[in-house]
């Protein structure tokens, strides 16, 4: 049995193609049922996010299996098969398949390097395939190991620790300046997605109160309600400028929403005599000269971009460390998979050799009559040596060919030539001991 990966991502296909290949979670079970009807696919996991749709599958024949997945993608997208092939990548080599999954779960293959959501998305995709009875021991082992590697890389490299989005960077800036955010009050001007994300991250880091102001009071009410905050009308803004510890502004206005004199006046009544303002709007919402007022710190998008650039460098450094871990883990998994896939054939062949040796040894000893212990050891050793030498090359070659496209063919030839009796229970891979260190981590 072989593994392969077929899919599209943000590098190979535009959004209009990706959206036609996107699988909603609510419909994923239905599509897995359809995929089960393809006789060349023995099991599959469908990973579908806004930036990628990929199928990791097991098949008895790489060529037929990959062709079946192309047909499936054509069915899902409504494109002709020849048209969809232009956007799709296919990984057939086992090491490439395993490495690709490990890069995906660690966020190294993501549009945003090291992003955190993908690990949970892969886990959920795998769980849905399990629930639909469309995995097998090979896929189980692959995804158990993949999730384990994803956690290991994030833990050991910290690839997801340094924020690389504007919203995250704004929160990071606040933390650098204030340290603990407990007891601080944030005034948010604008009720768009960027403002909402920033407040969400601030709240998760301990901000105690949120005031939302927007030209549309209804939108301010809606956003404030999400965070247990308070909405204020735009006409009341001056009053709350004096109370806030942090002001975050992101509106679509074409002019300054907060001017120098507004902040100068507010600071006269500011008890703490310090104010942090983060202007993430383009064009800017806050008059730049307001940053020169004593006690005021003003940062705009360019300042945040510097934070992002520095953090991205840290993530790139972590990604290099992560790839070293991935390469090691790929090697471990491939070695394990190579050996375990041929274990039933090799075991049966060795059992056959042992059975023949024992039978012929007993026959020869009966003919010889009484012999010394030394003579028995010499004859027995010779018989063992003959069997080992005869089987050494077939077993070695079988291991070498195993992960090639002809690997299963060689197994079948050997099984037929020697009329090997393989137990059905040995035909699929066990999930344990991939690393040689005991049970693999459970999900």
C-alpha positions in Angstrom: 0.0 0.0 0.0 1.3 3.5 -0.9 0.5 7.0 0.3 0.1 10.1 -1.9 -0.9 13.7 -1.6 -2.8 15.7 -4.2 -4.0 19.3 -3.8 -3.9 23.0 -4.5 -2.8 25.9 -2.2 -2.2 29.6 -2.3 0.9 29.2 -4.3 -0.5 27.0 -7.1 -4.1 28.2 -7.6 -5.9 31.6 -7.4 -8.7 32.1 -5.0 -11.4 31.5 -7.7 -10.0 28.0 -8.2 -9.5 27.3 -4.5 -13.0 28.2 -3.6 -14.4 25.7 -6.1 -12.3 23.0 -4.5 -13.2 24.0 -0.9 -15.0 21.5 1.3 -17.2 22.8 4.1 -17.1 20.7 7.3 -20.8 20.2 7.1 -20.5 18.5 3.7 -17.2 16.8 4.2 -18.8 13.5 5.2 -20.8 13.4 2.0 -17.8 14.0 -0.1 -15.8 11.3 1.7 -18.7 8.9 1.0 -18.3 9.7 -2.7 -14.6 9.3 -2.6 -15.1 5.8 -1.0 -16.7 4.8 -4.3 -13.3 5.1 -6.1 -11.9 1.6 -6.0 -8.3 2.8 -6.3 -8.5 4.8 -3.1 -8.3 2.7 0.1 -8.5 5.6 2.6 -8.2 9.4 2.6 -8.1 12.5 4.7 -9.4 15.8 3.1 -7.8 18.9 4.5 -9.6 22.1 3.4 -8.9 25.6 4.5 -9.1 29.1 2.9 -5.6 28.6 1.5 -5.4 24.9 0.6 -7.4 21.8 -0.3 -5.4 18.6 -0.1 -6.1 14.9 0.0 -3.8 12.5 1.6 -4.7 9.0 0.5 -3.6 5.4 0.5 -3.7 3.3 -2.7 -2.5 0.0 -4.0 -1.3 1.7 -7.2 0.2 5.1 -7.3 -0.7 5.8 -10.9 -4.3 4.7 -10.7 -4.7 6.3 -7.2 -3.5 9.8 -8.3 -5.6 9.6 -11.5 -8.7 8.8 -9.3 -8.0 11.9 -7.1 -7.7 14.1 -10.2 -11.1 12.8 -11.3 -12.5 13.5 -7.8 -11.1 17.1 -7.9 -12.6 17.6 -11.4 -15.9 16.4 -10.1 -15.8 18.8 -7.1 -14.7 21.8 -9.0 -16.7 21.4 -12.1 -13.5 22.0 -14.2 -12.4 19.6 -16.9 -9.7 17.3 -15.7 -7.2 18.8 -18.1 -8.0 22.3 -16.8 -7.7 21.4 -13.1 -4.4 19.6 -13.6 -2.7 23.0 -14.3 -3.2 24.0 -10.6 -2.7 20.7 -8.8 0.4 19.3 -7.3 0.9 15.6 -6.7 3.4 14.1 -4.3 4.0 10.4 -5.0 7.3 9.7 -3.3 6.7 8.6 0.2 9.3 10.9 1.7 7.8 13.9 -0.2 4.3 13.0 1.0 5.4 12.7 4.6 7.5 15.8 4.5 4.7 17.8 3.0 2.2 16.8 5.7 4.8 17.7 8.4 5.4 21.1 6.8 1.7 21.7 6.7 1.0 20.8 10.4 3.9 23.0 11.6 2.7 26.0 9.6 6.0 26.1 7.6 3.9 25.6 4.4 1.3 28.3 5.4 0.8 31.7 3.8 1.5 33.2 7.2 4.6 31.4 8.3 4.0 29.4 11.5 0.3 30.2 11.8 -1.4 28.3 14.6 -4.8 27.3 13.2 -3.6 24.8 10.7 -2.6 22.2 13.4 -6.2 22.1 14.7 -7.6 22.1 11.1 -5.5 19.0 10.2 -6.5 17.2 13.4 -10.2 17.9 12.7 -9.9 16.7 9.1 -8.3 13.5 10.3 -11.0 13.0 12.9 -13.8 13.4 10.3 -12.2 10.7 8.2 -12.0 8.4 11.2 -15.6 9.0 12.0 -16.5 8.1 8.5 -14.5 4.9 8.6 -12.2 6.0 5.8 -8.8 5.7 7.4 -6.5 2.7 7.8 -3.5 1.8 9.8 -1.1 3.5 7.4 -3.0 6.8 7.4 -3.6 6.6 11.1 0.2 6.2 11.7 1.0 9.0 9.3 -1.4 11.5 10.9 -0.6 10.5 14.5 3.0 11.1 13.7 2.2 14.3 11.8 0.2 15.8 14.7 3.0 14.8 17.1 5.6 16.5 14.9 3.5 19.6 14.6 3.4 20.0 18.4 7.1 19.2 18.7 8.2 21.8 16.2 6.1 24.5 17.8 7.3 23.6 21.3 11.0 23.4 20.5 11.3 26.3 18.0 8.6 28.7 19.1 7.7 29.3 15.5 4.3 30.6 16.4 5.3 32.8 19.3 6.2 36.0 17.4 3.1 37.7 15.9 3.1 38.6 12.2 -0.2 40.3 11.7 -1.1 43.9 12.3 -3.6 43.0 15.0 -1.2 40.7 16.8 1.6 43.2 16.4 -0.5 45.9 18.0 -1.1 43.7 21.0 2.6 42.8 21.2 3.4 46.5 21.2 1.0 47.2 24.1 2.5 44.3 26.1 6.0 45.6 25.5 5.1 49.0 26.8 2.8 48.1 29.7 3.9 44.6 30.6 0.8 43.4 32.4 -2.5 44.6 30.8 -4.7 44.0 33.8 -6.7 47.0 34.9 -6.2 48.9 31.6 -9.0 50.5 29.7 -9.0 50.5 25.9 -10.9 52.9 23.7 -11.5 51.5 20.2 -12.5 53.9 17.4 -13.9 52.1 14.5 -15.9 48.8 14.5 -14.4 47.0 11.6 -12.7 43.5 11.4 -9.2 44.8 12.2 -10.4 46.6 15.3 -12.4 43.6 16.4 -9.4 41.3 16.0 -7.2 43.6 18.0 -9.6 43.9 20.8 -10.1 40.1 20.9 -6.3 39.6 21.3 -6.2 42.4 24.0 -9.0 40.8 25.9 -7.3 37.4 25.9 -4.2 39.2 27.4 -6.0 40.7 30.3 -7.5 44.1 29.3 -10.2 44.8 31.8 -12.5 47.2 29.9 -13.4 48.1 26.3 -15.2 51.2 25.0 -16.2 51.2 21.4 -17.0 54.3 19.4 -18.1 54.4 15.7 -19.9 56.7 13.4 -22.6 54.0 13.2 -23.7 53.6 16.8 -25.4 50.3 16.0 -22.1 48.8 14.9 -20.5 50.1 18.0 -23.2 48.5 20.1 -22.7 45.2 18.2 -19.0 45.1 18.7 -19.1 46.2 22.3 -21.6 43.5 23.0 -19.1 40.8 21.9 -16.6 41.8 24.5 -18.9 42.9 27.3 -17.8 46.5 26.7 -19.6 49.8 26.3 -20.6 51.7 23.2 -20.4 55.5 23.0 -21.5 57.8 20.3 -19.0 59.7 18.2 -20.2 63.0 19.6 -19.2 61.8 23.1 -15.7 60.8 22.1 -13.9 63.7 23.8 -15.1 62.7 27.2 -13.6 59.2 26.9 -10.3 60.2 25.4 -9.4 61.4 29.0 -10.3 58.0 30.6 -8.5 55.5 28.2 -5.1 54.0 28.8 -4.9 52.8 25.2 -6.6 54.2 22.1 -6.8 52.0 19.0 -8.2 53.6 15.9 -9.0 52.0 12.6 -11.7 53.7 10.6 -12.2 54.2 6.9 -12.3 58.0 7.2 -10.3 60.0 4.6 -9.3 62.6 7.2 -8.0 62.7 10.8 -10.5 61.5 13.3 -8.4 62.6 16.3 -6.4 65.8 16.1 -3.5 67.3 18.1 -5.7 69.6 20.1 -8.1 66.8 21.1 -5.3 64.9 22.7 -3.7 68.0 24.2 -7.0 68.7 25.9 -7.5 65.1 27.0 -4.1 64.9 28.6 -4.9 67.8 31.0 -7.6 65.6 32.6 -5.7 62.3 32.3 -5.0 61.2 35.8 -2.3 58.7 34.9 -0.6 61.3 32.5 0.2 58.6 30.0 -1.6 57.4 26.9 -0.7 54.9 24.2 -2.3 55.4 20.8 -2.1 52.9 18.0 -3.3 54.1 14.6 -3.8 51.1 12.3 -5.8 53.0 9.7 -4.7 53.9 6.2 -5.1 56.9 5.7 -4.2 57.6 9.3 -6.9 58.5 11.8 -4.7 60.3 14.3 -2.8 63.5 13.6 0.9 62.6 13.8 1.9 65.6 15.8 -0.3 64.3 18.7 2.6 61.9 19.4 4.8 64.8 20.5 2.6 65.6 23.5 4.2 64.7 26.8 3.0 61.4 28.1 1.7 60.3 24.7 3.1 57.4 22.6 1.8 57.2 19.1 2.4 54.3 16.7 1.1 53.9 13.2 1.0 51.0 10.6 4.7 51.5 9.6 5.8 51.2 13.2 3.8 48.0 13.5 5.3 46.7 10.3 8.7 47.0 11.8 7.5 44.8 14.6 6.2 42.3 12.1 9.4 42.3 10.1 11.4 41.6 13.2 9.1 38.8 14.2 9.0 37.4 10.7 12.8 37.1 10.9 12.4 35.2 14.1 9.9 32.9 12.6 12.1 32.3 9.6 14.9 31.3 11.9 12.5 29.0 13.8 11.4 27.5 10.4 15.0 26.5 9.6 15.2 24.7 13.0 11.8 23.2 12.3 12.9 21.8 9.0 15.8 20.1 10.7 13.4 18.4 13.1 11.0 17.5 10.2 13.8 16.0 8.1 14.8 13.8 11.1 11.2 12.8 11.7 10.6 12.0 8.0 13.6 9.7 8.0 12.3 7.9 11.1 8.8 7.5 9.7 10.0 6.3 6.2 12.4 3.8 7.8 9.5 2.5 10.0 7.0 2.4 7.1 9.5 0.7 4.8 10.2 -2.0 7.3 6.6 -2.5 8.5 5.1 -2.7 5.0 7.2 -5.7 4.1 7.1 -7.4 7.5 4.3 -9.8 6.7 6.1 -11.0 3.5 9.5 -11.2 5.2 8.1 -13.0 8.2 6.3 -15.5 6.0 9.4 -16.1 3.9 11.6 -16.6 7.0 9.0 -18.9 8.5 9.0 -20.9 5.3 12.8 -21.1 5.3 12.8 -22.1 9.0 10.2 -24.8 8.4 12.0 -26.4 5.5 15.3 -26.3 7.5 13.8 -28.0 10.5 12.1 -30.7 8.4 15.3 -31.5 6.4 17.5 -31.3 9.5 15.4 -33.9 11.3 15.4 -36.1 8.2 19.2 -35.9 7.9 19.8 -36.5 11.6 17.5 -39.6 11.5 19.6 -41.0 8.7 22.9 -40.3 10.4 21.9 -42.1 13.5 23.8 -41.4 16.7 26.3 -38.4 16.4 28.3 -36.3 18.8 27.1 -32.9 20.1 29.9 -31.3 18.1 28.7 -33.0 14.9 25.1 -31.9 15.6 26.2 -28.3 16.1 28.2 -28.3 12.8 25.2 -29.7 10.8 22.7 -27.4 12.5 24.9 -24.4 12.0 25.4 -25.3 8.3 21.6 -25.6 7.8 21.0 -22.2 9.5 23.7 -20.6 7.4 22.3 -22.0 4.1 18.8 -20.6 4.9 20.1 -17.2 5.9 22.3 -16.8 2.9 19.6 -17.9 0.5 17.1 -15.4 1.9 19.4 -12.5 2.6 19.4 -11.0 -1.0 15.6 -11.4 -1.6 14.9 -9.8 1.8 17.4 -6.9 1.2 16.1 -6.2 -2.3 12.5 -6.3 -1.1 13.2 -3.6 1.5 15.0 -1.5 -1.1 12.2 -1.8 -3.7 9.4 -1.5 -1.2 8.8 2.3 -1.4 9.2 2.5 -5.1 6.1 2.3 -7.4 7.0 -1.3 -8.1 7.3 -2.2 -4.5 4.0 -4.0 -4.1 4.6 -5.8 -7.4 7.8 -7.3 -6.0 6.0 -8.3 -2.8 3.4 -10.1 -4.8 6.0 -11.9 -7.0 7.8 -13.1 -4.0 4.6 -14.2 -2.3 3.5 -16.1 -5.5 7.0 -17.7 -6.2 7.2 -19.1 -2.7 3.5 -19.6 -2.2 3.6 -17.7 1.1 0.8 -17.8 3.5 0.2 -14.3 4.9 -2.3 -13.7 7.7 -4.8 -11.0 6.9 -4.2 -9.3 10.2 -0.7 -8.5 9.1 -1.6 -6.8 5.9 -1.9 -3.3 7.4 0.4 -1.3 9.5 0.2 -1.1 13.3 0.2 2.4 14.7 2.6 1.9 17.6 6.3 2.2 18.0 7.0 4.4 15.0 9.8 6.1 16.8 11.1 3.0 18.4 10.3 4.6 21.8 7.0 3.0 22.7 3.5 4.0 21.9 3.0 6.8 19.4 1.3 9.9 20.9 -2.5 9.5 20.8 -4.6 12.3 19.4 
